[in-house]
Amino acid sequence: MALNVFAMQANNSTTKYSTAGIRFAFATVALDAAGIGIILPVMPELLMSLGMGQISEAALWGGVMATVYALMQFLFAPLLGNLSDRYGRRPVMLISLAAMAIDYAVLSFAGGLWVLVIGRTIAGICGATHATASAYIADVSSNAERAKRFGQLGAVFGLGFVFGPALGGLVGEWHVRAPFMLAAVLAAANFVFGYFYLPESLPVEKRRTFEPSRANPFRAILRALKLPAINTLLFGYVLFALGNHVYPVIWSYWGKAAFDWSATTIGLTIAAYGIAMAISQGLIMHRVIARFGEANTVLIGLVTGSLGAFLFGFVNATWMVFCLLPLAALSELALPALTAVMANRVSDTEQGELQGILTSLMAVTNIISPAIYTAIFYSFTASDATLDLPGAPFILAAVLVVLVVPVIWHSLHGRHN
């Protein structure tokens, strides 16, 4: 079986974790983010070259592919998470990287829209690298280290998403398909590095039998929601993620409607947020945890996140936006700390399953958030709108995050089994 083939290399390192393993997990997540971002600058031109007559039509199909990708992640992340609990993290990560490299290579030669849709479907199915990398970090970290390392994982994701679009824009000037080729090369290079240097993090004695029922995303989530130790935290996780998705969904349109931003300004503000996010998770987070603890770090992220989103709803100048970005980026403290709390409440044999469930829940919010926020944005910016308020989606997001605070407080400071 392919999983066992990839598990053979470096299997004698199951109890001896080198820094190469952690670096590989970080590099994998950074490449995940860069691979997503690297193709964004050329997607409009590529879609129009495949027959989309107008930019609005290209945007529609771009949204379809984003939804398909998120849907596949929802359906298959628990399966891959459970497979990593059975066969180890190493084979699942390596097979996912190999599939990503092949997928990007095929997409670089796509001659029709249907090839792009199938390609993004496959990418969503095999996009387990982030969840499995998180499980790997949970394996090799003590309870006290997990929040810090999840924060660092989020930081490298943010940096990858900052530099990915910039790199994609540069190579896209040479050829519209060049970013896909580059993404394929990066994924293949990471696969080769992992094949030779990645030690397995899950010892054989901590693996469990694969149960198909636990790989069903609906059953897996329902089962998790019945666990007193994490069910309330999962509910809060979904609400917060839904609130925080307002930024990628509406930012560009809001900037254009509220301030008439150019593409360059939009790119600069996105890059500024990514850098602030990396600083929050990579440099500030472990200090906040050391001072206030994981539970209070989650609450600090929620409070700053709700305040930042609320203020974005009413700002009326670009300089105010840049002033608010550091405050809004502090919201990124919440999810890594919350993930660490949940990882500490499940057994070592369930880390892959937990990360798969979290990935599925995140995919659900990726599917429904565009419909919610774009509808709100349209209602408050249309020519016949009763109230012209482009920032209305941010106000809704602030309300959602505020609702999380009492939910999380009860679970973090109450008793759990």
BATI-359103 format. One line per field, with one value per residue (C-alpha): y, z, x negated; residue in three letters. Coordinates in nm, 2 decimals, decimal comma. Each point is the difference from the previous one (the first is absolute). Layout:
REM BATI-359103
c2	Y|...
c3	Z|...
c1	X|...
resn	ALA|...
REM end
This chain:
REM BATI-359103
c2	0,00|0,35|0,12|-0,27|0,07|0,36|-0,10|-0,22|0,28|0,14|-0,22|-0,07|0,36|-0,03|0,09|0,23|0,32|0,22|0,36|-0,09|-0,14|0,32|0,21|-0,23|0,05|0,38|0,00|-0,21|0,24|0,30|-0,17|-0,08|0,37|0,11|-0,26|0,14|0,36|-0,04|-0,07|0,28|0,28|-0,19|-0,16|0,28|0,00|-0,38|-0,04|0,26|-0,17|-0,32|0,17|0,22|0,31|0,24|0,04|-0,05|-0,34|-0,09|0,10|-0,22|-0,30|0,08|-0,01|-0,33|-0,15|0,14|-0,15|-0,34|0,01|0,07|-0,26|-0,27|0,10|-0,03|-0,35|-0,15|0,17|-0,24|-0,30|0,12|0,09|-0,35|-0,16|0,20|-0,14|-0,35|0,01|0,30|0,37|-0,06|-0,21|0,22|0,32|-0,14|-0,14|0,33|0,20|-0,23|0,03|0,39|0,00|-0,21|0,21|0,33|-0,14|-0,12|0,34|0,18|-0,17|0,03|0,06|0,03|0,11|-0,35|-0,09|0,29|-0,11|-0,36|0,12|0,20|-0,29|-0,23|0,27|0,03|-0,38|-0,02|0,33|-0,18|0,14|0,28|-0,22|-0,28|0,25|0,13|-0,36|-0,05|0,31|-0,13|-0,33|0,15|0,27|-0,01|0,14|0,32|0,04|-0,06|0,35|0,16|-0,24|0,03|0,38|-0,04|-0,23|0,28|0,25|-0,19|-0,04|0,37|0,07|-0,26|0,17|0,34|-0,11|-0,24|0,26|0,23|-0,29|-0,11|0,36|0,01|-0,33|0,06|0,29|-0,25|-0,24|-0,04|-0,37|0,05|0,03|-0,35|-0,14|0,17|-0,14|-0,35|0,04|0,12|-0,28|-0,26|0,14|-0,02|-0,36|-0,09|0,17|-0,17|-0,35|0,01|0,21|-0,03|-0,23|-0,15|0,17|-0,26|-0,31|-0,33|-0,06|0,32|-0,08|-0,13|-0,21|0,19|0,02|0,12|0,14|0,24|0,12|0,11|0,38|0,02|-0,28|0,12|0,35|-0,13|-0,23|0,29|0,21|-0,26|0,01|0,23|0,09|0,17|0,03|0,36|0,09|-0,13|0,21|0,31|-0,10|0,00|0,34|0,16|-0,14|0,12|0,35|0,01|-0,10|0,35|0,11|-0,22|0,00|0,37|0,20|0,08|0,10|0,20|0,19|0,08|0,11|0,19|0,16|-0,07|-0,19|-0,11|-0,36|0,11|0,15|-0,31|-0,22|0,22|-0,02|-0,38|-0,03|0,23|-0,22|-0,31|0,14|0,12|-0,35|-0,16|0,23|-0,07|-0,38|-0,03|0,26|0,12|-0,31|-0,20|0,31|0,05|-0,37|0,02|0,30|-0,08|-0,38|-0,17|0,06|0,37|0,03|-0,14|0,27|0,28|-0,11|0,00|0,34|0,17|-0,17|0,12|0,35|0,02|-0,13|0,24|0,30|-0,10|0,03|0,38|0,12|0,26|0,05|-0,23|0,10|-0,11|-0,35|-0,03|0,11|-0,27|-0,28|-0,09|-0,01|-0,22|-0,23|-0,07|-0,20|-0,26|-0,09|-0,17|-0,30|-0,14|0,02|-0,15|-0,28|-0,07|-0,02|-0,25|-0,20|-0,03|-0,13|-0,30|-0,30|-0,05|-0,25|0,26|0,29|-0,07|-0,04|0,33|0,19|-0,16|0,11|0,36|0,01|-0,12|0,26|0,27|-0,12|0,04|0,36|0,05|-0,13|0,21|0,33|0,14|-0,03|0,17|0,29|0,07|0,02|0,24|0,21|0,01|0,11|0,29|0,12|-0,05|0,32|-0,04|-0,08|0,17|0,05|0,02|-0,18|-0,21|-0,10|-0,18|-0,35|0,09|0,10|-0,34|-0,17|0,19|-0,12|-0,36|0,02|0,17|-0,30|-0,23|0,16|-0,14|-0,34|-0,03|0,15|-0,26|-0,29|0,13|0,10|-0,25|-0,37|-0,26|-0,37
c3	0,00|-0,09|0,36|0,13|-0,27|0,10|0,36|-0,04|-0,04|0,33|0,20|0,26|0,12|0,15|0,34|-0,10|-0,15|-0,18|-0,07|-0,37|0,07|0,15|-0,27|-0,26|0,15|0,00|-0,36|-0,11|0,15|-0,15|-0,34|0,04|0,05|-0,28|-0,24|0,06|-0,03|-0,28|-0,25|0,11|-0,21|-0,33|0,05|-0,16|-0,31|-0,02|0,03|-0,26|-0,23|0,04|-0,13|0,27|-0,18|0,29|0,33|0,19|-0,17|0,09|0,36|0,01|-0,12|0,24|0,28|-0,12|0,01|0,35|0,12|-0,16|0,17|0,34|-0,05|-0,07|0,30|0,21|-0,13|0,00|0,28|0,27|-0,22|-0,04|0,37|0,10|-0,24|0,16|0,34|-0,15|-0,22|0,13|-0,11|-0,23|-0,28|0,00|-0,03|-0,27|-0,21|0,03|-0,11|-0,30|-0,10|0,03|-0,22|-0,27|0,03|-0,05|-0,29|-0,18|0,07|-0,16|-0,33|0,04|-0,33|0,13|0,29|0,09|0,06|0,25|0,18|0,02|0,11|0,29|0,10|0,02|0,19|0,25|0,05|0,05|0,19|0,33|0,05|0,23|0,23|0,00|0,07|0,30|0,12|-0,05|0,22|0,26|0,01|0,05|0,25|0,37|0,12|0,10|-0,34|-0,23|0,01|-0,08|-0,29|-0,14|0,01|-0,19|-0,25|-0,05|-0,04|-0,28|-0,17|0,01|-0,14|-0,28|-0,09|-0,01|-0,23|-0,21|-0,19|-0,03|-0,16|-0,21|-0,13|-0,10|-0,18|-0,15|-0,19|-0,19|-0,07|0,13|0,08|0,16|0,36|-0,03|-0,12|0,29|0,25|-0,14|0,03|0,37|0,10|-0,17|0,17|0,34|-0,08|-0,07|0,32|0,21|-0,16|0,11|0,32|0,16|0,30|0,10|0,30|0,10|0,16|-0,10|0,35|-0,01|-0,33|-0,01|-0,22|-0,30|0,04|-0,31|0,21|0,16|-0,34|-0,10|0,04|0,12|0,25|0,11|0,08|0,17|0,21|0,10|0,09|0,25|0,18|0,31|-0,01|-0,34|-0,13|0,12|-0,12|-0,34|-0,02|0,10|-0,26|-0,28|0,11|0,02|-0,33|-0,16|0,14|-0,10|-0,36|-0,06|-0,09|-0,30|-0,12|-0,01|0,04|-0,36|-0,08|0,32|-0,08|-0,35|0,12|0,31|-0,11|-0,38|0,07|-0,30|-0,04|0,14|0,31|0,05|-0,03|0,25|0,26|-0,04|0,03|0,31|0,17|-0,08|0,15|0,31|0,03|-0,02|0,27|0,22|-0,02|-0,04|0,24|0,23|0,07|0,22|0,21|0,05|0,09|0,25|0,16|-0,01|-0,08|-0,30|0,10|0,05|-0,32|-0,18|0,16|-0,08|-0,37|0,01|0,16|-0,23|-0,30|0,07|0,07|-0,31|-0,23|0,15|-0,05|-0,36|-0,06|0,06|-0,11|-0,27|-0,09|-0,12|0,27|0,26|-0,17|0,04|0,36|0,08|-0,18|0,30|0,24|-0,24|-0,05|0,38|-0,07|-0,15|0,35|0,06|-0,24|0,07|0,38|-0,04|-0,21|0,26|0,27|-0,20|-0,09|0,37|0,08|-0,24|0,00|-0,20|-0,22|-0,10|-0,11|-0,37|0,03|0,20|-0,26|-0,28|0,17|0,05|-0,37|-0,10|0,23|-0,15|-0,35|0,10|0,09|-0,32|-0,19|0,17|0,09|-0,36|-0,04|0,33|-0,03|-0,37|0,06|0,29|-0,20|-0,30|0,22|0,14|-0,32|-0,27|-0,17|0,16|0,35|0,29|0,18|-0,18|0,23|-0,17|0,34|0,10|-0,04|0,25|0,25|-0,04|0,04|0,32|0,14|-0,09|0,18|0,31|0,02|0,03|0,32|0,25|-0,18|0,03|0,35|0,13|-0,15|0,09|0,35|0,08|0,07|-0,28|-0,01
c1	0,00|-0,13|0,04|-0,23|-0,25|-0,04|0,00|-0,31|-0,25|-0,14|0,25|-0,27|0,04|0,34|-0,12|-0,28|0,12|-0,25|0,05|0,03|0,35|0,13|-0,17|0,16|0,35|-0,05|-0,13|0,29|0,26|-0,19|0,00|0,37|0,07|-0,24|0,15|0,35|-0,11|-0,25|0,28|0,23|-0,15|0,03|0,34|0,21|-0,22|-0,02|0,38|0,06|-0,25|0,21|0,32|0,13|0,11|0,02|-0,18|0,33|0,04|-0,36|0,06|0,31|-0,20|-0,28|0,25|0,14|-0,35|-0,07|0,33|-0,09|-0,34|0,15|0,27|-0,25|-0,20|0,31|0,08|-0,35|-0,20|0,14|-0,09|-0,36|-0,02|0,11|-0,24|-0,28|0,11|-0,02|-0,31|-0,19|-0,04|-0,29|0,17|0,31|-0,20|-0,23|0,28|0,19|-0,31|-0,05|0,36|-0,02|-0,31|0,17|0,32|-0,18|-0,20|0,32|0,17|-0,30|0,11|0,38|0,16|0,36|0,21|0,09|-0,37|-0,03|0,31|-0,12|-0,34|0,13|0,22|-0,31|-0,19|0,28|0,01|-0,37|-0,04|-0,06|-0,35|0,11|0,21|-0,27|-0,27|0,20|0,04|-0,38|-0,07|0,24|-0,19|-0,34|0,10|0,08|0,33|-0,17|-0,17|0,30|0,15|-0,33|-0,07|0,35|-0,05|-0,33|0,18|0,26|-0,28|-0,17|0,34|0,04|-0,34|0,06|0,32|-0,18|-0,28|0,20|0,20|-0,30|-0,20|0,29|0,04|-0,37|-0,01|0,34|-0,14|-0,21|0,28|0,36|-0,07|-0,34|0,14|0,15|-0,34|-0,18|0,26|-0,06|-0,38|0,03|0,23|-0,22|-0,31|0,17|0,10|-0,37|-0,12|0,27|-0,07|-0,36|0,01|0,34|0,02|0,33|0,15|0,27|-0,15|0,16|0,13|0,20|0,18|0,35|0,22|0,15|0,38|0,18|0,29|-0,24|-0,12|0,35|-0,01|0,36|-0,04|-0,34|0,13|0,31|-0,22|-0,23|0,30|0,10|-0,33|0,03|-0,37|0,01|0,36|0,05|-0,34|0,08|0,31|-0,20|-0,27|0,26|0,16|-0,34|-0,12|0,32|-0,05|-0,37|0,08|0,14|-0,36|-0,08|0,36|0,08|-0,33|-0,07|0,36|0,03|-0,32|0,12|0,34|-0,10|-0,33|-0,03|-0,33|-0,21|-0,11|-0,34|0,15|0,21|-0,31|-0,19|0,27|0,03|-0,38|0,00|0,27|-0,20|-0,31|0,19|0,15|-0,35|-0,12|0,30|-0,03|-0,38|-0,13|0,27|0,20|-0,24|-0,06|0,38|0,04|-0,29|0,16|0,37|0,03|0,16|0,36|-0,04|-0,20|0,31|0,22|-0,25|0,01|0,38|0,03|-0,25|0,15|0,35|-0,12|-0,21|0,28|0,25|-0,23|-0,06|0,37|-0,02|-0,35|0,00|-0,36|-0,28|-0,24|0,25|0,00|-0,37|0,02|0,26|-0,18|-0,22|0,30|0,20|-0,30|-0,01|0,32|-0,23|-0,11|0,33|0,01|-0,35|0,05|0,35|-0,14|-0,26|0,26|0,20|-0,31|-0,08|0,35|-0,02|-0,23|-0,32|0,18|0,27|-0,22|0,04|0,37|0,03|-0,20|0,21|0,32|-0,13|-0,10|0,35|0,16|-0,22|0,10|0,37|-0,06|-0,19|0,31|0,26|-0,18|-0,02|0,38|0,06|-0,24|0,05|0,38|-0,05|-0,24|0,24|0,29|-0,20|-0,17|0,26|0,12|0,34|-0,13|0,18|-0,33|-0,34|-0,24|-0,27|-0,14|0,33|-0,16|-0,26|0,26|0,17|-0,33|-0,06|0,33|-0,08|-0,33|0,16|0,24|-0,30|-0,13|0,26|-0,01|-0,38|0,00|0,24|-0,20|-0,35|0,08|0,27|-0,04|-0,04|-0,03
resn	MET|ALA|LEU|ASN|VAL|PHE|ALA|MET|GLN|ALA|ASN|ASN|SER|THR|THR|LYS|TYR|SER|THR|ALA|GLY|ILE|ARG|PHE|ALA|PHE|ALA|THR|VAL|ALA|LEU|ASP|ALA|ALA|GLY|ILE|GLY|ILE|ILE|LEU|PRO|VAL|MET|PRO|GLU|LEU|LEU|MET|SER|LEU|GLY|MET|GLY|GLN|ILE|SER|GLU|ALA|ALA|LEU|TRP|GLY|GLY|VAL|MET|ALA|THR|VAL|TYR|ALA|LEU|MET|GLN|PHE|LEU|PHE|ALA|PRO|LEU|LEU|GLY|ASN|LEU|SER|ASP|ARG|TYR|GLY|ARG|ARG|PRO|VAL|MET|LEU|ILE|SER|LEU|ALA|ALA|MET|ALA|ILE|ASP|TYR|ALA|VAL|LEU|SER|PHE|ALA|GLY|GLY|LEU|TRP|VAL|LEU|VAL|ILE|GLY|ARG|THR|ILE|ALA|GLY|ILE|CYS|GLY|ALA|THR|HIS|ALA|THR|ALA|SER|ALA|TYR|ILE|ALA|ASP|VAL|SER|SER|ASN|ALA|GLU|ARG|ALA|LYS|ARG|PHE|GLY|GLN|LEU|GLY|ALA|VAL|PHE|GLY|LEU|GLY|PHE|VAL|PHE|GLY|PRO|ALA|LEU|GLY|GLY|LEU|VAL|GLY|GLU|TRP|HIS|VAL|ARG|ALA|PRO|PHE|MET|LEU|ALA|ALA|VAL|LEU|ALA|ALA|ALA|ASN|PHE|VAL|PHE|GLY|TYR|PHE|TYR|LEU|PRO|GLU|SER|LEU|PRO|VAL|GLU|LYS|ARG|ARG|THR|PHE|GLU|PRO|SER|ARG|ALA|ASN|PRO|PHE|ARG|ALA|ILE|LEU|ARG|ALA|LEU|LYS|LEU|PRO|ALA|ILE|ASN|THR|LEU|LEU|PHE|GLY|TYR|VAL|LEU|PHE|ALA|LEU|GLY|ASN|HIS|VAL|TYR|PRO|VAL|ILE|TRP|SER|TYR|TRP|GLY|LYS|ALA|ALA|PHE|ASP|TRP|SER|ALA|THR|THR|ILE|GLY|LEU|THR|ILE|ALA|ALA|TYR|GLY|ILE|ALA|MET|ALA|ILE|SER|GLN|GLY|LEU|ILE|MET|HIS|ARG|VAL|ILE|ALA|ARG|PHE|GLY|GLU|ALA|ASN|THR|VAL|LEU|ILE|GLY|LEU|VAL|THR|GLY|SER|LEU|GLY|ALA|PHE|LEU|PHE|GLY|PHE|VAL|ASN|ALA|THR|TRP|MET|VAL|PHE|CYS|LEU|LEU|PRO|LEU|ALA|ALA|LEU|SER|GLU|LEU|ALA|LEU|PRO|ALA|LEU|THR|ALA|VAL|MET|ALA|ASN|ARG|VAL|SER|ASP|THR|GLU|GLN|GLY|GLU|LEU|GLN|GLY|ILE|LEU|THR|SER|LEU|MET|ALA|VAL|THR|ASN|ILE|ILE|SER|PRO|ALA|ILE|TYR|THR|ALA|ILE|PHE|TYR|SER|PHE|THR|ALA|SER|ASP|ALA|THR|LEU|ASP|LEU|PRO|GLY|ALA|PRO|PHE|ILE|LEU|ALA|ALA|VAL|LEU|VAL|VAL|LEU|VAL|VAL|PRO|VAL|ILE|TRP|HIS|SER|LEU|HIS|GLY|ARG|HIS|ASN
REM end
